[in-house]
Amino acid sequence: QRATIGEARVRVLQAFNTNGDLGNLYVTETPNEPLTADNRAWVGITDTLVSPYLTLEPGTRYLTLATRGPSDAVSDDQVVFGPVPLETESTTVITVLLADPADGEDRIEIINDLMP
C-alpha cells in the first residue's frame, strides 16, 4: 500500500472481544463530535477483523468504536472504545490496533506499514 500525496492511509484492527456485538468505526475531527452516518468509516466490525485502508486528510482525527443500534443515532452507552486521538501526516500508511488494556483505558498501537 502506498501513500498518496496529501492523504494518509489508515487501516484498523479491532483486537478485543466485544462479546460478538457488531460495531461501527467512526472518525471525527473532535472528541465530542456526534457519531452519525456522515462520519461512520466502517460498518459491521467483528472481533479481530482488519479494515480496508481508509483515506484520511492529514492531521488529528478521533477514532471511536460503537455497537450497532436500531438507528443511525449513536448513544453514549453504545460506545465501546474511544474516542482516541490519531495523528497522521500526508505520507502516513499505518495499521492502527485498537487495544483494550487491563487498566480500562482505551489506547491505540501504531504499526508502520511502510517498514520492511
C-alpha positions in Angstrom: 0.0 0.0 0.0 1.4 3.4 -1.0 0.6 6.8 0.4 -1.0 9.3 -2.0 0.5 12.7 -1.7 -1.8 14.8 0.6 -3.6 11.8 2.1 -3.0 9.4 4.9 -3.8 5.7 4.5 -5.0 4.0 7.7 -6.5 0.6 8.3 -7.8 -0.5 11.7 -7.6 -3.8 13.6 -10.1 -4.2 16.3 -8.3 -6.6 18.7 -10.5 -7.1 21.7 -13.6 -9.1 22.5 -16.9 -7.3 22.1 -18.9 -10.4 23.0 -20.0 -10.9 19.4 -21.6 -7.5 19.0 -21.1 -6.0 15.6 -19.6 -2.5 15.7 -19.1 0.6 13.6 -16.0 2.7 13.4 -16.4 6.5 13.4 -13.7 9.0 12.5 -14.3 12.5 13.8 -12.5 15.8 13.9 -13.1 16.5 17.6 -13.6 14.1 20.5 -17.1 15.4 21.2 -18.4 15.4 17.7 -21.7 13.4 17.5 -21.4 10.0 15.9 -23.5 9.9 12.7 -23.7 8.2 9.4 -21.7 11.1 8.0 -18.6 10.2 10.0 -19.1 6.4 10.1 -16.0 5.0 8.3 -16.5 1.2 8.6 -19.7 -0.8 9.2 -20.0 -4.3 10.7 -16.8 -4.7 12.6 -16.3 -8.1 14.4 -13.5 -9.2 16.7 -10.0 -9.3 15.2 -11.1 -8.0 11.8 -8.8 -5.7 9.8 -10.5 -2.9 7.8 -9.5 -2.0 4.3 -7.4 1.1 4.1 -9.3 4.3 4.9 -8.2 7.6 3.3 -7.9 10.4 5.7 -6.8 14.0 5.4 -3.6 14.6 7.4 -4.0 15.9 11.0 -5.6 14.8 14.2 -8.7 12.6 14.0 -10.5 10.7 16.7 -11.4 7.0 16.4 -14.5 5.7 18.2 -16.0 2.2 18.0 -19.7 1.8 18.9 -22.0 -1.2 18.8 -24.7 -1.1 16.1 -28.1 0.1 17.3 -31.6 0.2 15.8 -31.0 3.6 14.1 -28.2 5.7 12.8 -28.2 7.7 16.0 -25.4 6.6 18.5 -25.9 6.9 22.2 -23.1 7.1 24.7 -23.9 3.6 26.1 -23.2 2.1 22.6 -19.6 3.4 22.6 -17.2 0.5 23.5 -13.9 2.2 22.6 -12.7 5.8 22.3 -12.7 8.4 21.3 -8.9 8.2 21.0 -6.7 10.7 19.0 -4.8 9.6 15.9 -2.2 12.0 14.3 -1.4 11.4 10.7 0.8 13.1 8.0 0.4 13.2 4.3 2.7 10.2 3.8 1.3 8.0 6.6 0.5 4.4 5.8 -0.3 2.6 9.0 -2.4 -0.1 10.8 -4.0 1.1 14.0 -4.6 -1.6 16.6 -7.5 -0.8 18.9 -6.3 -2.3 22.2 -8.4 -3.0 25.2 -5.9 -2.8 28.1 -6.3 -4.4 31.5 -6.4 -1.0 33.3 -9.5 0.0 31.4 -8.1 3.0 29.5 -8.6 2.8 25.7 -5.4 3.1 23.7 -4.1 2.5 20.2 -0.9 1.0 18.9 0.5 2.1 15.6 2.1 -0.3 13.1 4.0 1.5 10.3 3.0 -0.4 7.1 5.9 1.1 5.1 8.6 -0.5 7.3 10.1 -3.8 5.8 
